[in-house]
């Protein structure tokens, strides 16, 4: 019964196809049957054959129907696909093994449109002249090239595509870790995350290679990685005291009077009147020996050096008789500028950015600076009610702009003044009667001064540090609460919003200027703190007992210490170097004849300058003393070399004679 129904359905289907073919006979197009039509024809042929094999005795009606089915299929093959019923398309898709006939029809529609577009383009090209065809081919090539560039420059962001520049603008706010994660998303994001501009900006942001351009390095990502590895190595050397130590000595200088350093330059003055300059990057520099001015070279005995200052361009020395000499750090030898003021120089300050010199002798203060032609001029002079005790040149002119002149902060008794060339009189920044100033320092925007409380003011919390704004001249904060006097304060070289100071109560304190709270307080030196400096992770302090201590700020733990005779009067460090100076208070010690030719007996009275180098290459064999690099295969030398070599010896083999 089921077979009869199937044959009836097939017969009804064939009749519908025949009627559809006759209705559209005027629109038929003759041609070869397609692949789908051939498959459909074979399907009906095979189906008819399969049905006739089991029933060989079927009547002639069945054979006629099969023959009629073939004719109907041929008629369908000649019918265009656009005019076929929907179930015919579905049947064709099922016969071909496709599961989505709709997608196939969409693809056919796209193909038909492309063929129509190409036929129109070809017709237009054939109607034009030959030279114009070449131009159109070139235009077509350019259009294709531009299309390829657009595909390359478009960066996919989820379901949209952004231009390369806009995507780069977004990626510049990512960190190193986030860029590494984005590089694993896709190839396009990987190319964007490896962009040289991104890593160049990141290198500049983290403080490496200031002033460089993008073309200075072939791979800024590798450059940043090398810089960070070097920084980590230097930090590890700092913590473990791994590096080279050098003592800067000048035997003929007698007793050390003052020391100052800036970057790679170290300058020292002695009681013999000599001034010595060291360049730690070029030890054989010709500017090592600085001669005095010819006007005072024949004076005997020569006066002691009272103050020493140095920056990257000039070195300055002040003597007890009021003479001031200035040398160039590049040429050395003869002074480039010399002047003399009445009385002894009590304070000397030199700008780190420019050759601006401030000198104070008694009540008089003067400010000198060279003009554009190199001639030194006195910018201003002033007379104060009390002698000047300390003085500092404000870096960056106190944030007053590039066209303004230098600004000097100085303390005299209980008052702190600001001296500028455009002012007729020094301006008063701070004054409290009966509360003297014990220390002073200034940054580009603020000034910090230690105030000693006396009498009834001790009930208000003791000695404090006042922080003033140089722009407004108003007090912004008061930190500290100590019974001892603040002996030193460092604001210029401290991290942003941080202040480090030392006190006679043996403690080193670090304050946060944003909150006014104490970050850390360390019991450092039992004879009081004389000098101090800090960065973002460590503190270096010097005491009156001669100890130099290195502390870790976060943990508040002492990493290591070094001891020398005499108080530590100078501490200055940068990323990989540290300069310390132990300067004796007694310039003419009792029982020591300074005029003797043999000065080796009085070495303990002279003071010492130490230079520590914690850089990466300082741990190589070239920085170890030759006597400590000897080995057992050397034919020359003495037995004491073996004792000094351990543990630096190199056991590379046995003696050649054995």
GUFI-723209 format. One record per residue (C-alpha): residue in one letter; x, y, z. Coordinates in steps of 0.02 Angstrom, whole numbers, plus 50000, padded with zeros to 5 digits. Layout:
AXYZ/...
//
This chain:
X500005000050000/X501415011750044/X502255008349877/X500695013149783/X500565029549876/X502385033549837/X502115030249651/X500575041249655/X501565055549737/X502935054149606/X501675054449466/X500825069849538/X502525078449559/X502975075049377/X501355082549317/X501665098649416/X503405100149342/X502705097649166/X501385111049191/X502695123049264/X503815120049115/X502425123748990/X501945139849081/X503695146749067/X504115139448897/X504315157048825/X505685161348953/X506695145348934/X508515146748879/X509315132548786/X511025126448849/X511965112248930/X511195105049087/X512055109649248/X512865098049369/X511375098549486/X510185094649342/X511225079749290/X511225073249467/X509345075449479/X509115066149313/X510225051949367/X509285051149530/X507625048349443/X508405035849321/X509195025849461/X507625026949563/X506585020249418/X507815006249383/X507875001249566/X505995000749571/X505864990249410/X507124976849463/X506094968949602/X504494970049498/X504964963749324/X503164958949286/X502514976549309/X501264982149179/X501624993849037/X500895008349132/X502355008149252/X503605007949109/X502715022049027/X502735032049184/X504595029349201/X504885035249025/X503775050149055/X504765054149213/X506345055149111/X505545067448993/X504955077949140/X506685078249215/X507425083949050/X506155097749045/X506615102949221/X508465103149175/X508085115649040/X507165126849164/X508195140949240/X508625139549425/X507825156149462/X506135149149407/X506225132449500/X505045129449646/X505745130149820/X505555111749853/X506585108149696/X508035118149767/X507865109049932/X507865092449842/X509425097049744/X510305102049904/X509855085849988/X510465075949837/X512145085049843/X512355081950029/X512135100050082/X511305103450248/X510935122050219/X510175125750048/X509885143750099/X511745147150115/X512025139449944/X510725150749867/X511525165849949/X513205160749878/X512445158649705/X511665175949717/X513365183449760/X514175174349614/X512825180649496/X513095198649553/X514985197349533/X514785190549357/X513605204649315/X514835217549384/X516295210049287/X515265209449127/X514835227949145/X516645232249182/X517235222349033/X515985231048920/X516585248048979/X518395243348952/X518085237248776/X517215253648731/X518735264048782/X520375266748692/X521975256748719/X522955270348816/X521485272648933/X521475253848966/X523245254749032/X522795269249145/X521285260049211/X522355244749246/X523545255749344/X522095263549438/X521425246349474/X523125241049541/X523235256649650/X521485253649716/X521935235749758/X523525241649844/X522575254349948/X521305241049994/X522705229550053/X523445243650158/X521765247050237/X521575228850280/X523325229150358/X523065245150457/X521375240450525/X521565232250696/X520105221350751/X519375226250920/X518075212950958/X516685216450830/X517395232550757/X518985237750666/X519995253150718/X521375262550626/X523145258250680/X523465275450755/X521895274850861/X522295257250922/X524055262950965/X523315277351065/X522315264851167/X523785253051195/X524905266851264/X523935266351428/X524375248151459/X525775241851569/X527135229451522/X526145214651588/X524555220051499/X525485222351335/X526175204851350/X524425197851376/X523725207551228/X525135201151117/X524435183451140/X522675187751080/X522995188050892/X524305191950763/X523635209550737/X523685213250923/X525405205350933/X526075217250801/X525275231850891/X525965226651061/X527735225950988/X527655243550916/X529275253250946/X528375269350992/X527485260651136/X529075253751211/X530025269851180/X528725279651279/X528735266551415/X530635267551425/X530525286451442/X529155285151573/X530185273651683/X531645285751680/X532825277951554/X533695286551407/X533025304051430/X533305314751276/X533395299951157/X532355297850999/X531415282750930/X532745279550799/X534155278050927/X533785259750964/X533265245750846/X532225237250983/X531615247751129/X530825232651211/X532525224351227/X533275240851283/X531995242451422/X532285224551475/X534175227251483/X533955243251583/X532825234751709/X533995219951726/X535455231651754/X534455241351883/X534015225451976/X535835220151975/X536395236952043/X535075236252179/X535645218952230/X537445225252236/X536895239652348/X536035227952469/X537475215552477/X538885228452468/X539595220952309/X540695232652210/X542315242252214/X542905254352348/X544195267852315/X544965280552432/X545305297552353/X546895303852435/X548065318452408/X549585316552518/X550245334252496/X548595342152543/X548825338852729/X547165339652825/X545515338552732/X544425354152750/X542885351952639/X542205340152506/X540835341552377/X540265330552233/X539085331252084/X538795316451968/X540535309951924/X541525324951994/X542265325352169/X543205340752231/X544145342852395/X545035357152483/X546475355452607/X547345365452741/X548825367652624/X547735378452512/X547715365252375/X546145360252281/X546015343252200/X544695337652073/X544315319552028/X543295313551880/X542745296051928/X542335291951747/X544035297351681/X545345295051815/X546735301651703/X545875318351672/X547045333351653/X545905344051762/X546405334751922/X547565348251990/X546765365452009/X548015379552026/X547645395052129/X547485412252054/X549165420552010/X548665435252120/X548735424452277/X549955410852224/X551455419352309/X550575422052477/X551415412252618/X550775403552716/X549335399752603/X547605401152685/X546535385952717/X545115381252602/X543495384752695/X542145379652570/X542085369052412/X540695367352282/X540585358952110/X539335355651971/X539505348551796/X540345364151725/X541315373351862/X542165370352029/X542265384152162/X543385385952314/X543315399252450/X544795403052564/X544935409752741/X545595426552679/X544015429952576/X544685424852404/X543575414652289/X544265404952139/X543255396352003/X543885383251880/X543145374251731/X542905355551757/X543435352251577/X545065361951569/X545555364251753/X547265371951783/X547055390951791/X545485398851867/X544195406051748/X543575418451879/X544295426152038/X543695439152161/X543955443652343/X542765450052476/X543205457452646/X543195444952788/X543055426152794/X541775417252685/X540435409652798/X539325401652665/X539495396652484/X538135390152367/X538225384652184/X536785380452070/X536765362851998/X535995368251832/X537035383751791/X538625392651850/X537695403751973/X538685407252130/X538075414652295/X539365420252423/X539105426452601/X540425434452712/X539815441452876/X538285452352841/X538605454252654/X537875443052519/X538235443652333/X537605434152182/X538715431452028/X538315424051858/X539135424551685/X538255433351540/X537965426351366/X539755430951315/X540545422151465/X540985437651567/X540575436451751/X539395449551822/X538745453151997/X536865451951986/X536455458852158/X537165462652330/X536295463852498/X536705467052681/X535765457452816/X535535461653001/X536415445753058/X537805434852986/X537285421452861/X537425403752927/X536795393052783/X536315396252602/X535635386552453/X535235390952271/X533465385452230/X533485373152083/X532455378851934/X532295396652001/X530935391352121/X529685387451984/X529525405651932/X529755402251746/X531205401251625/X531445420051602/X531645423851787/X533345425051870/X534085413952005/X533345412852178/X534355410452338/X533705404952507/X534795409352656/X534635408952845/X535295421752968/X534865419153151/X532985416653169/X532555422652993/X532535414552822/X532685426352671/X532385424552485/X533595434252376/X533235437452191/X534065449752068/X532415458452030/X532055462152214/X532745477952293/X532835469852465/X532845451752521/X531105445152559/X530745437352729/X530095419652715/X530095414552898/X530525422853062/X530115418753244/X531005428053382/X532065416953491/X531905401653377/X533515400053274/X533665390553112/X534725374753126/X534675368052946/X534015373252776/X533675365252607/X532575369152456/X531815360452307/X531075368152150/X529445372452238/X529705371352426/X530935375952562/X531205365652720/X532025372952875/X532355366053047/X531755377253188/X532425375853365/X531135378853499/X531675387453659/X530845391053826/X528955389953831/X528885383953649/X529555366953702/X527835363153774/X527125364353598/X527945348353539/X529775352553533/X530855356053381/X530025355353211/X530345356853024/X529355370252935/X528935367652750/X528575383452648/X527945385852472/X529135396552371/X527745402152254/X526575408952387/X527805411652529/X526605403352651/X526915389152773/X526115373152711/X526615360552842/X527505358053006/X528235340653037/X529285333053173/X529175332553361/X530885330453438/X531805336353591/X533435337053494/X533955349453362/X533755345053179/X535545344753115/X535235341052930/X533785340552809/X533735334652627/X532285339952519/X533095342652349/X533735324752323/X532275315852407/X530875306852313/X529335317252268/X528265322052418/X529585315152537/X530785323452659/X532225315352753/X533105323452901/X534345319653038/X534295324853220/X535475326153365/X534375313753457/X535235300253352/X533755297053237/X533455297953051/X531655302253004/X530715301752839/X529105311852820/X527715311352691/X527335329352642/X525595324752577/X524955319052747/X526255326152864/X526515309152944/X528145300252982/X528565286252862/X529995278952961/X531095283253110/X532775274653131/X533965274553278/X535535277353177/X537035286153258/X537435287753442/X538365304353417/X537015312453311/X536635312553125/X537725324153021/X537185320552841/X535795310652758/X535055306652586/X533665295052528/X532845288552370/X531315277652340/X531975262252432/X533545266152533/X534265278852655/X536115283052675/X536595292252834/X538205298152913/X538545301453097/X539735310753208/X540575294553261/X541155291153082/X539885277953032/X539075277352860/X537485266852867/X536385260652725/X534575257052771/X533105249252680/X531655261252697/X530205248952686/X530855236752815/X531815249452919/X533295237352928/X535135241452916/X535925233552762/X537745237352802/X538895250452877/X540665257052856/X541725265852986/X543125278552970/X543925290653090/X543155308253102/X541335313853076/X540455310952911/X540155328052834/X539685323352657/X538565309552588/X538025309452407/X537455294852299/X536635291552132/X536045275652049/X537685265952059/X538955276452155/X539155283152332/X540365296652392/X540685299352576/X541905310852664/X542535309952843/X543185327552883/X544085330953047/X543505345153156/X545275349253213/X546275356553069/X547905358253170/X547935343153289/X549035343753441/X550605333253435/X550625332553245/X551915342953155/X551065346752990/X552635354852919/X553625338552924/X554115330852759/X553585313452813/X551695314852826/X551345296252838/X551445297153028/X549945308753032/X548755299552916/X547475297453054/X547255316353065/X546915319852882/X545185313052847/X544675301652705/X543585301952548/X542805285352495/X542055281652324/X540935266252310/X540475259252139/X539045246552136/X538815245751948/X538725229551852/X540495229951785/X541265234351953/X541215216052005/X542305210251860/X544085204451883/X544775220951820/X544135229951975/X544995217852096/X546725222352156/X548115213852056/X548825205852213/X547125197752244/X547025191252065/X548645181052076/X548595162152054/X549715147652096/X550445145651922/X551365162251922/X553255160451926/X553555177452008/X552925183652175/X553055179252358/X552125167552472/X551095181652549/X550165183152384/X549325166552419/X548615172452584/X547935188352509/X547235179552356/X545985168952451/X544555168452405/X544955177352242/X546255164852182/X546115155652017/X546665137552024/X546895135251837/X548305122451847/X549905117351931/X551565126151924/X552505123951757/X554035117351847/X553065102951923/
//
